[in-house]
Amino acid sequence: MTLSQVRSFAPAWRTYGVLLILLVLVAAPLGAVLLTAIFGYRNEPAALATLIEPGMVQVVGNTVWLSILVVVFATLLATPLAVLMSWTSLRRHAWIDVAVMVPFMTPPFAASMAWMDFTRLGGVASMFFGETVGQLAHNFIYSVWGMALIMACEQFTFLYLILRTALSALPASSLEMASVVGASRWHRMRRIIGPMLAGPYSLGVLIVFIRSAGEFGTPVTLGNAIGFEVLVSSIHQDVTVSPLSFSQAAATSSVLFTLGVLIWGLQQWVARKDLTSGGRVSRLYTIALQTKAKFCAWSVVAGIFTVSVLIPYFSIVLGSMTILRSEPPGLDNLTFEYFGIVLNKSSAQEALTNSAILGFAGATLAVLLGLAVTLITLRNRRTSARATDFFAVAPDTVPGIVMAVGFILLWNAPWLPVTPYGTGWVLILGYACLFLPMVTQNIKTSASAVSPTILEAASVAGASTWHTFRRVQLPLMMPGIIAGWLLALLIGFRELVMSSLIRPADMQLLSPWIMNVFDQGQRAEAMAMTLIGVLSSTLILVLVTYWQRRRA
């Protein structure tokens, strides 16, 4: 056993300590959901029998069908963009990668509101493109296909980043050698590209499917408007509308939990033979684009960003400034007053402040846990380390609303002597649980790039374990730590599921505030607050990026 391997093994008490924390943070809420589904909630009987009723079977079918459609639309959006940004001269345009992150920072329910406003009868689409086009757009958006497209515009970011990384890692020599021996494009796709993309693509599909099945904003806004009920909207009704039924919510959540585990198992089977080359690619594969091909490529990019960024934000900006929605937008029909109205409301100020503080705290806690998990599990094959690694990524295999219901059932239990439920601490724990898989993966990516020989050299030079970690490992892992923390912070700032279901009743948070204002018919104020939130997230992203570059 090498010195680096010895150093990678953390003391047993540290491993079991982190594992215990993950059991309480991740496993216990999921266990509470399953136990409640089987045995019922307090005086309520178990509701598993309701899952075979025709109405619930229809809801399950709606959820699966919607998630499949989102995967299809996300694939159509992500694949061509990933190919263009990996294999063509478009990869020189870094702004495209920045633009891809805009839908990621946009609250999903805000995009739904924007599309609903854009395509409403007599809305902007009808005003700009005529009644016929407006009616067609309205009929499409106010359907399950429109729901899937709106959700895919946010979810495709995950699939794009995964596919682009996989395509960029494909050595040019492999495809060139196949071409030299006479392999056709179809043969190269089937025998080289396809097998190497199977694992990464299945991982992207897993993420998109699970996030779509647990998506909260779009089904509650647009889905309820068209009468398309899915499991998430059913759970939301069970825990928010009187009479409350936590047994029914747990039973329905168990279906989402089962779906997530099945999709995760399918992804593991597809990716059982990882054919990615790994290591540094000496030369990227490049496709030379002629004039017509460049025009087509830029047309594809323009089409993707028109659907995912331009139309939603055009609608949000107009919605936040238009005085009379029934009149065409013009200088006499636009105002900035709604921004002042929102910023002068104490509830809005509280929502912004609380979301920033809790998002910061949740992201920081997730980073600390992710760093501990990485140091314990890296190059460690012990059973305890594998269990720790599994529970660290387990929240990615279930929709967020299942974890939220689990937190309610676990931390609101009457037998607990002390509980964070009803305080901001439960939100910090909930955020950390949701962010942990993403943060851990980012830190692991940086940690795996650290050569064991560097640690051996530090040890030979007489450095202690703590000194080696502080002066060698930590600086080299810092890019992954910052990236994971930043992504977690941006998600926490606009997070809706945990924020809506487990927050204290008297606490204002950004996303629930926007949803409540929108439900009250104050669309302009909701849109104005959405822009303020997105601009705040963008400012944080710019400042952290600038600071990171200065350090580099």
ChimeraX attribute file (.defattr): number of C-alpha atoms within 10 A of each C-alpha:
attribute: neighborCount
match mode: 1-to-1
recipient: residues
	/A:1	5
	/A:2	9
	/A:3	14
	/A:4	17
	/A:5	14
	/A:6	11
	/A:7	18
	/A:8	17
	/A:9	18
	/A:10	17
	/A:11	10
	/A:12	12
	/A:13	9
	/A:14	13
	/A:15	21
	/A:16	17
	/A:17	12
	/A:18	19
	/A:19	22
	/A:20	14
	/A:21	14
	/A:22	23
	/A:23	18
	/A:24	13
	/A:25	19
	/A:26	25
	/A:27	18
	/A:28	18
	/A:29	22
	/A:30	27
	/A:31	16
	/A:32	22
	/A:33	30
	/A:34	19
	/A:35	18
	/A:36	26
	/A:37	24
	/A:38	18
	/A:39	14
	/A:40	21
	/A:41	22
	/A:42	12
	/A:43	7
	/A:44	13
	/A:45	14
	/A:46	20
	/A:47	21
	/A:48	20
	/A:49	10
	/A:50	14
	/A:51	18
	/A:52	10
	/A:53	10
	/A:54	10
	/A:55	12
	/A:56	17
	/A:57	13
	/A:58	17
	/A:59	20
	/A:60	22
	/A:61	15
	/A:62	18
	/A:63	23
	/A:64	20
	/A:65	16
	/A:66	24
	/A:67	24
	/A:68	18
	/A:69	21
	/A:70	31
	/A:71	27
	/A:72	19
	/A:73	20
	/A:74	28
	/A:75	22
	/A:76	14
	/A:77	26
	/A:78	25
	/A:79	18
	/A:80	18
	/A:81	25
	/A:82	22
	/A:83	18
	/A:84	21
	/A:85	23
	/A:86	24
	/A:87	20
	/A:88	18
	/A:89	14
	/A:90	18
	/A:91	16
	/A:92	10
	/A:93	10
	/A:94	10
	/A:95	9
	/A:96	15
	/A:97	15
	/A:98	9
	/A:99	13
	/A:100	23
	/A:101	16
	/A:102	18
	/A:103	23
	/A:104	19
	/A:105	19
	/A:106	22
	/A:107	22
	/A:108	27
	/A:109	24
	/A:110	25
	/A:111	27
	/A:112	24
	/A:113	23
	/A:114	24
	/A:115	28
	/A:116	22
	/A:117	22
	/A:118	26
	/A:119	24
	/A:120	19
	/A:121	18
	/A:122	19
	/A:123	21
	/A:124	24
	/A:125	24
	/A:126	21
	/A:127	18
	/A:128	12
	/A:129	10
	/A:130	12
	/A:131	15
	/A:132	11
	/A:133	15
	/A:134	22
	/A:135	17
	/A:136	14
	/A:137	20
	/A:138	23
	/A:139	15
	/A:140	15
	/A:141	22
	/A:142	21
	/A:143	17
	/A:144	21
	/A:145	16
	/A:146	22
	/A:147	24
	/A:148	24
	/A:149	24
	/A:150	26
	/A:151	31
	/A:152	27
	/A:153	25
	/A:154	25
	/A:155	28
	/A:156	29
	/A:157	22
	/A:158	19
	/A:159	25
	/A:160	25
	/A:161	18
	/A:162	19
	/A:163	26
	/A:164	21
	/A:165	14
	/A:166	22
	/A:167	21
	/A:168	19
	/A:169	21
	/A:170	24
	/A:171	18
	/A:172	16
	/A:173	14
	/A:174	13
	/A:175	17
	/A:176	14
	/A:177	11
	/A:178	16
	/A:179	14
	/A:180	9
	/A:181	8
	/A:182	11
	/A:183	15
	/A:184	12
	/A:185	11
	/A:186	10
	/A:187	14
	/A:188	17
	/A:189	15
	/A:190	12
	/A:191	12
	/A:192	16
	/A:193	19
	/A:194	14
	/A:195	17
	/A:196	22
	/A:197	21
	/A:198	21
	/A:199	22
	/A:200	24
	/A:201	22
	/A:202	21
	/A:203	23
	/A:204	24
	/A:205	26
	/A:206	25
	/A:207	23
	/A:208	28
	/A:209	29
	/A:210	25
	/A:211	22
	/A:212	27
	/A:213	28
	/A:214	26
	/A:215	25
	/A:216	25
	/A:217	24
	/A:218	22
	/A:219	31
	/A:220	22
	/A:221	21
	/A:222	23
	/A:223	21
	/A:224	13
	/A:225	13
	/A:226	14
	/A:227	13
	/A:228	20
	/A:229	21
	/A:230	26
	/A:231	27
	/A:232	29
	/A:233	21
	/A:234	18
	/A:235	23
	/A:236	19
	/A:237	16
	/A:238	19
	/A:239	19
	/A:240	13
	/A:241	10
	/A:242	8
	/A:243	9
	/A:244	13
	/A:245	18
	/A:246	25
	/A:247	27
	/A:248	26
	/A:249	26
	/A:250	32
	/A:251	25
	/A:252	26
	/A:253	29
	/A:254	23
	/A:255	18
	/A:256	26
	/A:257	24
	/A:258	13
	/A:259	21
	/A:260	24
	/A:261	18
	/A:262	14
	/A:263	20
	/A:264	23
	/A:265	14
	/A:266	15
	/A:267	20
	/A:268	15
	/A:269	12
	/A:270	17
	/A:271	19
	/A:272	11
	/A:273	12
	/A:274	14
	/A:275	16
	/A:276	18
	/A:277	12
	/A:278	11
	/A:279	8
	/A:280	9
	/A:281	14
	/A:282	10
	/A:283	12
	/A:284	16
	/A:285	20
	/A:286	13
	/A:287	12
	/A:288	11
	/A:289	16
	/A:290	9
	/A:291	9
	/A:292	8
	/A:293	11
	/A:294	16
	/A:295	12
	/A:296	13
	/A:297	18
	/A:298	14
	/A:299	12
	/A:300	16
	/A:301	18
	/A:302	13
	/A:303	14
	/A:304	19
	/A:305	19
	/A:306	14
	/A:307	16
	/A:308	25
	/A:309	20
	/A:310	14
	/A:311	17
	/A:312	25
	/A:313	23
	/A:314	15
	/A:315	22
	/A:316	26
	/A:317	17
	/A:318	24
	/A:319	26
	/A:320	24
	/A:321	21
	/A:322	22
	/A:323	19
	/A:324	12
	/A:325	17
	/A:326	12
	/A:327	13
	/A:328	17
	/A:329	18
	/A:330	11
	/A:331	8
	/A:332	10
	/A:333	14
	/A:334	16
	/A:335	14
	/A:336	12
	/A:337	15
	/A:338	20
	/A:339	19
	/A:340	11
	/A:341	13
	/A:342	18
	/A:343	16
	/A:344	11
	/A:345	11
	/A:346	10
	/A:347	16
	/A:348	19
	/A:349	15
	/A:350	16
	/A:351	20
	/A:352	22
	/A:353	16
	/A:354	18
	/A:355	23
	/A:356	22
	/A:357	16
	/A:358	21
	/A:359	25
	/A:360	21
	/A:361	20
	/A:362	27
	/A:363	31
	/A:364	23
	/A:365	20
	/A:366	28
	/A:367	27
	/A:368	17
	/A:369	20
	/A:370	30
	/A:371	22
	/A:372	16
	/A:373	25
	/A:374	26
	/A:375	21
	/A:376	26
	/A:377	22
	/A:378	18
	/A:379	17
	/A:380	18
	/A:381	10
	/A:382	14
	/A:383	10
	/A:384	17
	/A:385	24
	/A:386	16
	/A:387	16
	/A:388	25
	/A:389	21
	/A:390	14
	/A:391	20
	/A:392	31
	/A:393	20
	/A:394	20
	/A:395	22
	/A:396	22
	/A:397	23
	/A:398	26
	/A:399	26
	/A:400	27
	/A:401	25
	/A:402	27
	/A:403	27
	/A:404	26
	/A:405	25
	/A:406	26
	/A:407	27
	/A:408	22
	/A:409	23
	/A:410	21
	/A:411	20
	/A:412	16
	/A:413	15
	/A:414	11
	/A:415	8
	/A:416	9
	/A:417	6
	/A:418	9
	/A:419	15
	/A:420	13
	/A:421	18
	/A:422	17
	/A:423	15
	/A:424	17
	/A:425	16
	/A:426	21
	/A:427	26
	/A:428	23
	/A:429	21
	/A:430	24
	/A:431	29
	/A:432	27
	/A:433	26
	/A:434	29
	/A:435	29
	/A:436	31
	/A:437	22
	/A:438	21
	/A:439	30
	/A:440	26
	/A:441	18
	/A:442	24
	/A:443	25
	/A:444	20
	/A:445	15
	/A:446	18
	/A:447	22
	/A:448	13
	/A:449	11
	/A:450	14
	/A:451	11
	/A:452	16
	/A:453	12
	/A:454	14
	/A:455	22
	/A:456	18
	/A:457	14
	/A:458	17
	/A:459	17
	/A:460	11
	/A:461	9
	/A:462	11
	/A:463	15
	/A:464	12
	/A:465	12
	/A:466	10
	/A:467	13
	/A:468	18
	/A:469	17
	/A:470	12
	/A:471	12
	/A:472	15
	/A:473	19
	/A:474	15
	/A:475	11
	/A:476	16
	/A:477	21
	/A:478	16
	/A:479	18
	/A:480	21
	/A:481	26
	/A:482	18
	/A:483	18
	/A:484	25
	/A:485	29
	/A:486	22
	/A:487	18
	/A:488	26
	/A:489	27
	/A:490	23
	/A:491	21
	/A:492	29
	/A:493	29
	/A:494	25
	/A:495	23
	/A:496	24
	/A:497	25
	/A:498	24
	/A:499	24
	/A:500	21
	/A:501	19
	/A:502	21
	/A:503	21
	/A:504	15
	/A:505	10
	/A:506	8
	/A:507	17
	/A:508	22
	/A:509	26
	/A:510	27
	/A:511	28
	/A:512	21
	/A:513	23
	/A:514	25
	/A:515	21
	/A:516	12
	/A:517	16
	/A:518	18
	/A:519	12
	/A:520	10
	/A:521	10
	/A:522	14
	/A:523	21
	/A:524	24
	/A:525	23
	/A:526	28
	/A:527	28
	/A:528	25
	/A:529	27
	/A:530	26
	/A:531	19
	/A:532	16
	/A:533	23
	/A:534	19
	/A:535	13
	/A:536	16
	/A:537	21
	/A:538	16
	/A:539	12
	/A:540	15
	/A:541	16
	/A:542	12
	/A:543	11
	/A:544	15
	/A:545	15
	/A:546	12
	/A:547	11
	/A:548	14
	/A:549	9
	/A:550	8
	/A:551	7
	/A:552	7
